[in-house]
Amino acid sequence: MEESSFYQSRRWKRLRKSALRRDGYRCQESARYGKDAEAQVVHHIYPVEDYPQYAYCLWNLISLSKKRHNEMHDRTTNRLTAAGIALQRRTKIPSCRGSPPLLSGRK
């Protein structure tokens, strides 16, 4: 699915609303630092472009203010910044029963 049609889909809009509701419409990254800010954006911790299998997973979404969201992406390359990568490292991918195992390179 193309990015623009993804973000216009009914499924995405419902999931986005669920994430905002779960997070109390507050920026979760600001809250980590004791600040209170309204969340206007729902961010994919593991980006849709790189991890399409997690596009609709609620655990992969976090509510952010526009300012905090812009800190997660390099707007020139659209790649994650150090802050975005740090958020990924803090977010464990849950194991789901019935899902194929993730390849880790270990036996």
trRosetta pair geometry for C-beta under 8 A, 3 or more apart (Angstrom, degrees):
i j d omega theta_ij theta_ji phi_ij phi_ji
1 5 5.6 -121 -178 87 94 108
1 6 4.8 117 119 -72 120 90
1 9 7.5 -9 -177 -45 151 139
2 5 4.7 74 65 18 92 105
2 6 6.7 -151 91 -16 42 88
3 6 5.5 -53 -147 29 30 118
3 7 6.6 16 163 -8 65 106
3 48 7.1 136 -113 90 85 134
3 49 7.4 -11 -82 -72 117 94
4 7 6.4 -62 -151 41 29 101
4 8 6.5 18 154 -10 64 114
5 8 5.6 -64 -144 45 35 108
5 9 6.5 58 153 -51 66 92
6 9 5.9 -42 -159 -1 30 117
6 12 5.9 100 160 -57 65 148
6 48 6.5 127 154 176 165 161
6 55 7.0 -87 -159 -169 131 137
7 12 5.7 -122 -126 126 32 160
8 12 7.5 62 49 53 17 130
8 13 7.9 0 -174 -45 26 110
9 12 4.5 92 65 7 92 101
9 13 6.9 -160 94 -6 49 86
10 13 5.7 -58 -148 38 32 112
10 14 6.4 32 155 -19 66 105
11 14 6.0 -58 -152 35 28 109
11 15 6.4 22 154 -14 64 110
11 56 6.4 -32 151 -116 118 128
12 15 5.7 -61 -147 41 32 108
12 16 6.0 37 155 -25 68 107
12 56 7.5 -106 -90 -100 63 87
13 16 5.6 -48 -143 33 29 115
13 17 6.5 31 156 -18 61 105
14 17 5.8 -57 -153 36 30 111
14 18 6.5 33 149 -21 64 105
15 18 5.4 -51 -150 33 35 116
15 19 6.5 36 152 -19 66 102
15 42 8.0 172 117 133 80 159
15 56 5.8 -137 -79 -148 162 74
15 58 6.6 -142 -158 -85 96 78
15 61 7.0 163 151 -35 101 160
16 19 5.8 -54 -152 34 31 110
16 20 6.5 29 152 -15 65 106
16 42 4.6 -170 -140 23 82 151
16 61 7.5 -150 -109 -157 50 149
17 20 5.8 -53 -147 38 32 111
17 21 6.2 33 154 -19 65 108
18 21 5.7 -56 -146 38 29 111
18 22 6.2 34 154 -23 65 106
18 58 6.2 -69 114 -114 125 120
19 22 5.6 -51 -145 34 30 115
19 23 6.3 10 161 -2 64 112
19 42 4.7 98 84 -133 142 130
19 58 6.3 -173 -80 -147 86 80
19 61 4.1 -78 -107 122 147 132
19 62 7.3 -125 -175 -88 123 8
19 63 5.7 165 139 -56 94 90
20 23 6.1 -69 -146 49 27 98
20 25 5.3 36 175 -92 93 66
20 39 6.1 -169 -127 95 85 124
20 42 6.3 -91 -52 -69 85 113
20 63 5.3 113 -107 -102 56 131
21 24 7.7 35 -178 -72 30 27
21 25 7.4 13 -91 -46 33 80
22 58 7.2 111 -26 -177 161 119
22 63 7.7 173 71 -19 84 121
23 26 5.9 -135 147 53 88 68
23 28 5.4 -81 -145 -55 129 108
23 39 6.1 35 106 -4 130 162
23 62 7.2 101 -80 -161 149 54
23 63 3.8 -167 71 21 155 131
25 38 6.4 -18 149 -150 91 76
25 39 5.6 -156 -176 44 42 97
25 63 6.9 -128 -130 179 23 156
26 30 7.5 -114 166 65 85 111
26 31 6.0 72 134 -56 118 123
26 36 6.5 -58 -145 -152 119 73
26 37 6.9 112 -164 70 70 47
26 38 6.9 -74 -113 -116 47 32
26 39 5.7 57 112 -18 9 103
26 63 6.8 93 73 103 38 129
27 30 3.9 55 97 15 118 113
27 31 6.5 172 95 -18 62 84
27 35 7.7 -20 78 100 118 99
27 36 8.0 134 43 -172 92 32
27 37 4.1 -8 20 79 132 100
27 38 6.8 49 -25 88 94 17
27 39 4.7 157 -70 -78 57 79
27 63 6.4 -127 -107 121 36 82
27 64 5.2 51 -138 -149 89 39
27 65 4.0 -30 -81 -25 143 87
27 68 5.5 131 -167 14 128 146
28 31 5.4 -49 -146 33 35 118
28 32 7.0 50 151 -30 61 93
28 39 7.3 27 -13 -83 72 132
28 62 5.1 -101 49 -172 139 102
28 63 5.6 106 -15 62 100 75
28 64 6.7 -65 37 -79 80 64
29 32 5.7 -38 -160 15 37 117
29 33 7.7 14 150 1 59 101
29 62 7.2 83 -40 144 90 132
29 64 5.6 22 10 -118 116 98
29 65 7.7 -112 57 22 102 85
29 68 4.3 155 69 -166 134 144
29 71 7.8 -171 138 65 158 128
29 87 7.5 -48 -96 -95 114 126
30 33 6.2 -73 -164 46 40 97
30 35 4.1 -84 178 85 94 105
30 36 6.8 133 125 -108 123 6
30 37 4.1 87 15 21 174 114
30 64 8.0 129 -12 -146 91 64
30 65 6.0 46 -31 -4 131 122
30 68 6.0 -116 -43 -54 86 140
31 34 7.5 55 -166 -72 37 14
31 35 6.9 -108 -75 65 28 58
31 36 7.1 48 -90 -97 75 52
37 65 4.3 -36 135 -58 130 139
37 67 7.5 -78 -177 42 159 116
37 68 7.4 144 82 -17 147 121
38 65 6.4 93 77 -102 52 93
39 42 7.5 63 159 -73 120 62
39 63 3.5 24 -168 162 163 105
39 64 5.8 87 -135 47 93 12
39 65 6.0 -98 -106 -64 44 51
40 64 7.8 -50 49 96 60 56
40 65 6.2 51 15 -144 91 46
40 66 5.2 -14 60 -44 128 88
40 69 7.9 -98 71 -4 85 137
41 63 7.4 144 82 -157 47 52
41 64 5.1 -33 74 71 98 87
41 65 7.2 43 24 144 97 10
41 66 5.9 112 -19 -89 122 55
41 69 4.2 -3 77 -61 153 156
42 61 5.2 2 177 -169 106 114
42 62 7.2 157 -156 75 61 30
42 63 5.7 -33 -101 -96 71 61
42 64 7.5 141 -108 20 22 78
43 61 6.9 144 71 -153 45 58
43 62 5.2 -26 60 63 98 84
43 63 7.7 160 14 -102 83 11
43 64 5.0 26 -14 6 123 129
43 69 5.5 -170 -72 -121 119 94
43 72 6.0 58 -150 59 148 169
44 47 5.3 108 99 -113 119 36
44 48 5.4 133 10 -34 178 79
44 51 7.8 -176 162 66 121 107
44 54 7.3 128 -164 110 107 101
44 55 7.0 -27 -118 -126 140 52
44 60 5.8 9 -151 144 72 104
44 61 6.4 -35 -96 -95 50 67
45 60 5.2 -136 38 -165 96 62
45 61 7.2 -138 -11 -76 89 16
45 62 6.0 74 -60 -5 101 111
45 87 5.6 -129 -138 130 96 108
45 88 5.7 150 165 -92 91 64
45 91 4.8 7 163 38 157 168
46 50 6.8 -112 174 84 77 102
46 51 4.0 -13 144 42 112 157
46 54 4.9 39 76 73 124 152
46 60 5.4 -68 34 -144 94 117
46 88 6.3 98 -79 -123 71 105
46 91 7.6 -138 -34 96 91 133
46 93 7.5 35 -40 -88 150 106
47 50 4.9 65 73 23 97 99
47 51 6.3 116 69 26 47 90
47 80 6.9 -146 -32 -50 123 104
48 51 7.0 -82 -115 68 19 64
48 52 5.9 51 -174 -101 65 60
48 54 7.9 -136 -99 78 52 75
48 55 4.7 59 -121 -107 96 99
49 52 7.6 11 -132 -61 8 83
49 78 7.9 70 3 132 159 121
51 54 4.5 -1 138 28 114 112
51 55 7.5 174 108 -50 71 65
51 60 7.6 -152 108 -142 132 147
52 55 5.4 -9 -160 -33 51 117
54 57 4.6 -56 -158 21 69 127
54 60 4.3 128 164 -73 111 161
54 93 7.6 -90 -92 -127 137 105
55 60 7.7 -76 -93 87 8 148
57 60 4.3 74 80 3 101 112
57 61 7.5 176 95 -14 58 87
58 61 5.8 -63 -156 30 41 112
59 91 7.5 147 155 -172 88 109
59 94 5.7 49 74 -3 178 120
60 91 7.5 104 -118 158 51 144
62 87 7.2 -113 21 -173 158 133
64 68 4.3 -129 -168 89 107 112
64 69 4.3 137 104 -61 131 84
64 72 7.2 -56 -132 -16 175 135
65 68 4.8 89 52 12 82 100
65 69 6.8 -146 90 -7 40 88
66 69 5.6 -57 -145 38 30 113
66 70 6.3 31 157 -20 66 105
67 70 6.0 -58 -154 34 27 109
67 71 6.8 29 148 -21 61 105
68 71 5.4 -52 -155 30 38 116
68 72 7.0 42 148 -27 64 101
69 72 5.7 -52 -160 23 39 115
69 73 7.2 0 157 9 68 106
70 73 6.7 -75 -147 51 35 88
70 75 6.8 -13 -150 -52 88 118
71 81 6.5 -100 164 55 52 146
71 83 4.9 -9 142 63 97 163
71 84 7.9 173 118 -45 62 81
72 80 6.4 -44 168 -139 73 79
72 81 6.2 -170 -175 32 20 98
72 83 5.5 -103 -97 100 51 104
72 84 3.9 98 -169 -80 74 97
72 87 6.7 -22 -123 12 111 145
73 78 6.1 -14 -171 -147 117 45
73 79 7.2 148 -152 78 69 27
73 80 6.4 -59 -101 -107 55 41
73 81 6.4 -138 -79 -15 2 94
73 84 6.3 74 -65 -58 49 147
74 77 4.7 17 97 43 121 95
74 78 6.9 -76 78 -19 72 11
74 79 5.2 3 38 57 113 77
74 80 7.5 40 1 104 85 8
74 81 5.5 129 -48 -72 78 86
75 78 7.0 30 -143 -78 29 57
80 83 8.0 -137 178 72 86 58
80 84 3.2 -136 -159 100 99 134
80 85 5.2 130 124 -51 126 73
80 88 7.1 16 -170 -21 168 128
81 84 5.0 103 44 7 61 101
81 85 7.2 -122 101 -1 35 89
82 85 5.7 -55 -145 40 32 111
82 86 6.2 37 153 -23 66 105
83 86 5.7 -51 -146 34 30 113
83 87 6.6 34 152 -21 62 103
84 87 5.7 -51 -151 32 32 113
84 88 6.7 36 149 -19 62 101
85 88 5.5 -49 -153 32 37 116
85 89 6.5 37 150 -20 66 103
86 89 5.6 -53 -150 35 34 112
86 90 6.6 30 152 -16 65 105
87 90 5.8 -58 -150 38 33 109
87 91 6.3 21 154 -13 66 114
88 91 5.8 -69 -145 42 30 104
93 102 6.7 77 98 -48 144 156
95 99 7.1 -161 -170 57 57 121
96 99 4.0 69 73 -11 99 129
